[in-house]
Amino acid sequence: MVHTGRLQLYTRGNADPHDLTDRVEQVVGDSGIRSGVVTVFTPSSTSALTTIEYEDGALADLRGALDEIAPPGRDYRHHLRWGDHNGHAHLRAALLGPSLSIPVVDGRLTLGTWQQVLFLDFDTGPRQREIVVQVVGEAAG
């Protein structure tokens, strides 16, 4: 069985974090699937998904690490082609990745106690984003 849901987000850009855990759990619950896997995917080249303890300190540390690895102010070759000055956003998204897969057991995500589903929008300004959540597995019964 396959069930697909879509989440709509309005973001501010510039590493704007969003905890999607409850919304992904809702899609899993709506699917009726008890055993399988959920894939969360962002069809965007300037946003990413990962897991983290969703608290201010961990989020600030992640943002700081990304600023060191791919700082916004650097002169990226991408800027020469498009002039949109979001080369850092593309690099950050590529490093973290566009998708996340989580096992579903007994109809629930198998996340750790301090682990939440994190969406990050790295682009330079506000965006409307759509996240695809697809659950594949077996329903009860």
C-alpha positions in Angstrom: 0.0 0.0 0.0 1.2 3.5 -0.8 -0.2 6.8 0.7 1.0 10.2 -0.4 0.4 13.4 1.6 1.6 17.0 0.9 2.5 19.6 3.5 2.4 23.4 2.7 4.9 25.7 4.4 5.5 29.4 4.3 9.2 30.1 5.1 11.3 33.1 5.7 14.5 31.7 4.1 18.0 32.2 5.5 18.1 28.8 7.3 14.5 29.1 8.5 13.8 25.9 10.6 10.5 24.1 10.8 9.7 21.1 13.0 7.6 18.8 10.8 7.4 15.8 13.2 3.7 16.2 14.2 2.6 16.9 10.6 4.5 13.8 9.3 3.1 11.7 12.1 -0.4 12.9 11.0 0.2 11.8 7.4 1.4 8.4 8.7 -1.7 8.1 10.9 -4.0 9.0 8.0 -2.4 6.4 5.8 -3.5 3.5 8.0 -0.1 1.9 7.4 1.2 0.0 10.4 4.5 -1.3 9.2 6.7 0.3 6.5 8.6 3.4 5.8 7.8 7.1 5.3 9.9 9.2 3.0 9.8 13.0 3.4 11.0 14.9 0.3 11.4 18.6 -0.6 11.3 19.2 -4.3 13.6 22.2 -4.0 17.3 22.7 -4.6 17.6 25.3 -1.8 16.0 23.5 1.1 16.8 20.3 3.0 15.6 17.7 5.5 17.3 16.1 8.5 16.7 15.2 12.1 17.8 17.1 15.1 16.8 17.8 18.7 14.6 20.8 17.9 15.7 23.3 20.5 17.3 26.7 20.2 20.9 25.6 21.1 21.1 22.7 18.6 19.5 24.9 15.9 21.9 27.7 16.5 24.8 25.2 16.5 23.6 23.8 13.1 23.2 27.2 11.6 26.7 28.2 12.9 28.3 25.1 11.3 26.6 25.7 8.0 27.8 29.3 8.1 31.3 28.0 8.4 31.0 25.4 5.7 29.0 27.5 3.2 28.9 31.2 4.3 26.3 33.4 2.6 28.8 36.2 1.7 31.2 34.1 -0.3 31.5 34.7 -4.1 30.0 31.5 -5.6 30.2 30.6 -9.3 26.5 30.0 -9.2 26.0 33.8 -8.8 27.7 34.4 -12.2 25.1 32.4 -14.0 21.9 33.5 -12.3 22.8 36.6 -10.3 20.5 35.5 -7.5 23.2 35.3 -4.8 21.9 32.0 -3.3 24.9 29.8 -4.1 25.3 29.0 -0.4 21.7 27.9 -0.3 22.3 25.3 -3.0 25.4 24.0 -1.3 23.8 23.7 2.1 20.8 21.8 0.6 23.1 19.5 -1.3 25.1 18.7 1.8 22.1 17.9 4.0 19.9 16.4 1.2 16.4 16.6 -0.1 14.9 13.6 1.6 14.6 11.6 4.8 13.4 8.0 5.3 12.0 6.8 8.7 10.8 3.3 9.5 7.1 3.1 10.6 6.5 0.4 13.3 3.0 -0.1 14.8 1.8 3.0 12.9 4.4 5.3 14.4 7.6 7.0 13.4 10.6 5.3 15.0 12.3 8.5 16.0 14.4 8.7 19.1 13.3 10.7 22.2 15.2 13.8 21.2 14.9 13.5 17.5 12.6 15.6 15.4 12.1 15.9 11.6 13.6 19.2 10.6 13.0 21.2 7.3 15.4 24.0 6.5 14.9 26.6 3.9 18.2 28.1 2.9 17.1 30.5 0.1 17.5 34.2 0.5 13.9 35.2 1.1 10.4 34.0 1.9 9.1 31.1 -0.1 6.0 28.8 -0.3 7.2 25.2 -0.1 5.5 21.9 -0.6 6.8 18.8 1.2 5.9 15.4 -0.2 5.3 12.7 2.5 5.0 9.2 1.1 4.2 6.2 3.3 4.8 2.7 1.9 3.9 -0.5 3.8 1.3 -2.8 5.1 -2.0 -1.7 6.7 -3.4 -3.4 9.8 -5.4 -6.6 9.4 
